[in-house]
Amino acid sequence: MYNLTTSTTFTGVFLAPAGTGMWGANQALNDKDKAIDPSERLPIRGVHRASFDVKLVDRAGRACIARGIDLRTDTTFEIRDRDLTDCH
């Protein structure tokens, strides 16, 4: 489960094993309207317990990456505006 606490709506949520850049399927498609609004929770499917980088893509196509999200012991996490780096 992923809880978005940023101020932006995202249409793309991709996970990759930390440091690999090997992005998986768009997890935003798990949401009923295929977009993640601020303060919305998103079910994450098809990933194993590990450390991940998360790429978020907004409606304008701008992508930001949050690095080193630890899902080894807990399957829930939050991403806040300050966690987003490497935006372009």
Secondary structure in CASP SS format (residue, H / E / C, confidence):
PFRMAT SS
TARGET T0000
AUTHOR 0000-0000-0000
METHOD secondary structure of the structure
MODEL  1
M C 1.00
Y E 1.00
N E 1.00
L E 1.00
T E 1.00
T C 1.00
S C 1.00
T C 1.00
T C 1.00
F E 1.00
T E 1.00
G E 1.00
V E 1.00
F E 1.00
L E 1.00
A E 1.00
P E 1.00
A C 1.00
G C 1.00
T C 1.00
G C 1.00
M C 1.00
W C 1.00
G C 1.00
A C 1.00
N C 1.00
Q H 1.00
A H 1.00
L H 1.00
N H 1.00
D C 1.00
K C 1.00
D C 1.00
K C 1.00
A C 1.00
I E 1.00
D C 1.00
P C 1.00
S C 1.00
E C 1.00
R E 1.00
L E 1.00
P C 1.00
I C 1.00
R C 1.00
G C 1.00
V C 1.00
H C 1.00
R C 1.00
A C 1.00
S E 1.00
F E 1.00
D E 1.00
V E 1.00
K E 1.00
L E 1.00
V E 1.00
D E 1.00
R C 1.00
A C 1.00
G C 1.00
R C 1.00
A E 1.00
C E 1.00
I E 1.00
A E 1.00
R E 1.00
G E 1.00
I E 1.00
D E 1.00
L C 1.00
R C 1.00
T C 1.00
D C 1.00
T C 1.00
T C 1.00
F E 1.00
E E 1.00
I E 1.00
R E 1.00
D H 1.00
R H 1.00
D H 1.00
L C 1.00
T E 1.00
D C 1.00
C C 1.00
H C 1.00
END
